[in-house]
Amino acid sequence: MKFNKKLETFMTNPSNWESTVHRMEKSRKSNLDFDLVHKLREVMIEGNDVDIDKISSIIGDKSSAVINSIISEGISNMEADEFYVYPIAGHTTSFAQRIIIDSNDHFDLSLDIIDSGLLSKYKSQSKMNLKERGVSFYGRETVTYFIKSGGMNISNWSHNTPVKKLEGASCQFDGNKIVNDGDVVYKKANETYMFESSTDNSIVISLEVKRNSSPLSLMFSAYDYKLKFQNPSDEIDSRVQLHISLLKSMNYIDAVPTIKKFLSHPQHYIRWYAMQQLLGLDALLVLEELEFMAKSDVHEEVRFAATQTWNLVQQQLLKKAS
């Protein structure tokens, strides 16, 4: 491995860390001080419904100050500290960079920069691997304000899938739209859009509303529009599922009593996910719980899946016995 003297010096000097962390923390706090954030918090906390006109007006009036501040502060800090990175980076794709402006109990607010050339490359690759691509619905209302549209072409999608009945679920394509500077795209929890192409780079501000969100985020196939995956949209539920998965991946048998506690989780998909991982660890340790789930779980799909699994396990045990 090539020796990087500059990086080694930084890593071995705690005072450098402190300086960089201090700069990043200062930038993070300045995000919360933006007038845009204060105004949106007032609107979102006061009202029960999403007032698209009011939100759009606030973003239109206040977004320039946010962008100017991020650019000036970022440049200033990067000139003084080459290890400085502007916080807080959000979910980044192969063609877009996200900066989280604010995240609170009511909404997530972010600034997205979409690279036109990288978007075109990504879409070309997607067409060649369409069966591997998905259309994602995150179960939240969203308001997207296009500060600089770059001639962006978006595709619109929706689904009418009840969370309690996912069997045979599919989404539908609702057409394309070219957006202009200052345009607002509002989507309900069962709607979404995707960036398809643009003639120039784009800058957008996205507001994701947390209240009244769906408990599930769904991904459908971009090839045949059928449901591929479902995951918890709630951050805590998502972490629970991740931790259970990690324990199963490590084949950590001692975790069985802990994972069993999630068989009574209020969300059906967490209950069944926990059971699946327990069966993978040691089916013989959860036969009683599996039988109970098959007979008594309040969710129809969980009862059905548990019954099918219970019958399969019984068949395998009979074969071994004979």
C-alpha positions, -999 to +999 in steps of 0.1 A: +000+000+000+013+034-009+023+055+021+004+088+024+024+110+047-002+138+048-030+113+059-007+096+084+002+130+099-035+138+103-044+105+118-017+106+144-023+142+155-054+145+177-053+183+175-060+181+138-091+159+144-104+183+170-101+212+145-118+194+117-146+181+140-151+216+154-155+231+119-180+204+108-200+208+140-201+245+135-214+239+099-240+215+112-253+240+138-255+268+111-278+245+091-303+246+119-301+284+120-313+289+085-344+310+082-357+283+058-355+257+086-373+280+111-401+289+087-407+253+077-408+241+113-434+267+121-456+256+092-452+218+097-457+220+135-488+243+133-507+226+105-521+190+103-521+190+065-492+197+040-497+232+027-480+229-006-484+265-016-470+278+017-441+254+017-432+262-019-433+299-012-409+295+018-385+273-001-386+297-031-379+327-009-353+312+014-334+286-006-308+310-022-296+320+012-291+283+021-271+276-011-250+307-008-242+299+029-233+263+021-210+273-008-192+301+010-188+282+043-177+251+025-151+268+004-138+288+034-134+257+056-119+235+028-093+262+021-083+262+058-087+224+063-082+199+035-098+171+056-130+191+061-162+176+046-195+196+046-220+179+070-243+161+068-242+140+038-273+120+031-280+091+009-258+095-022-263+077-055-241+073-085-255+104-100-266+126-071-251+141-039-274+149-009-268+173+020-291+170+050-302+205+060-324+194+089-339+162+103-365+163+131-396+146+144-418+163+117-397+162+085-364+156+067-351+185+046-323+180+021-305+196-008-298+174-038-274+181-066-280+158-097-252+154-122-267+153-157-238+132-173-238+107-145-276+104-146-274+096-183-248+069-177-268+054-149-300+052-169-281+036-199-268+009-175-303+005-160-319-003-193-294-031-198-302-045-164-338-037-161-347-068-142-323-058-114-337-023-110-365-011-088-392+016-083-391+026-046-419+040-025-407+052+010-442+057+024-440+094+030-455+125+016-428+145-003-426+180-016-397+186-041-388+221-052-367+224-083-344+254-078-325+246-110-343+220-131-317+215-158-345+204-181-352+174-159-375+147-172-391+127-143-412+095-145-442+093-122-453+061-104-480+050-079-494+019-062-527+011-044-513-017-023-529-021+012-501-026+037-520-055+053-524-074+019-492-074-002-498-106-021-498-099-059-490-062-054-478-041-083-472-005-091-481+015-122-464+040-145-482+073-146-463+091-174-433+115-177-431+152-171-405+179-179-400+202-149-389+238-150-371+261-126-394+268-096-417+238-103-429+218-073-436+181-074-459+168-046-463+131-040-485+112-016-472+083+005-483+059-023-467+079-051-431+085-062-411+098-091-377+090-106-351+112-124-349+100-160-328+125-179-317+162-180-299+186-203-279+201-174-272+196-138-301+201-114-305+214-078-335+205-058-347+209-022-367+179-009-391+179+021-401+144+034-430+145+059-428+120+087-463+121+102-489+097+088-462+078+070-467+042+059-451+016+081-435+000+050-413+011+022-419-009-009-398-017-039-413-029-072-396-043-102-389-018-130-392-047-154-427-062-146-439-037-119-444-066-094-435-062-057-399-073-050-391-061-014-407-046+017-388-029+045-398-009+076-400+028+068-397+036+105-360+042+113-362+022+146-379-007+130-354-007+102-325-008+128-342-037+146-345-057+114-308-049+106-296-060+140-316-093+139-301-099+104-266-093+117-271-118+146-284-144+122-254-138+098-230-144+127-249-176+135-251-163+171-272-190+188-270-172+222-291-144+206-322-166+202-339-155+235-333-119+225-347-123+190-377-142+203-388-110+221-396-095+187-421-123+179-446-101+197-436-068+180-466-047+170-456-046+134-464-079+116-434-077+092-410-075+122-426-105+138-423-126+107-388-114+099-377-124+134-392-158+130-375-163+097-341-155+112-348-178+142-357-207+119-324-201+101-305-202+134-322-233+148-357-243+139-360-268+167-357-239+192-388-221+180-412-249+170-436-239+198-435-202+188-440-211+151-470-232+158-485-204+180-479-179+152-495-202+126-527-205+147-529-172+165-511-143+148-535-114+142-522-108+107-535-131+079-503-132+058-482-140+089-506-169+098-505-182+063-467-180+060-462-196+094-487-224+086-469-232+054-435-232+072-449-253+101-462-279+077-428-280+059-409-284+091-432-312+103-427-331+070-389-328+074-390-340+110-411-370+099-386-379+072-358-378+096-377-399+121-384-426+095 
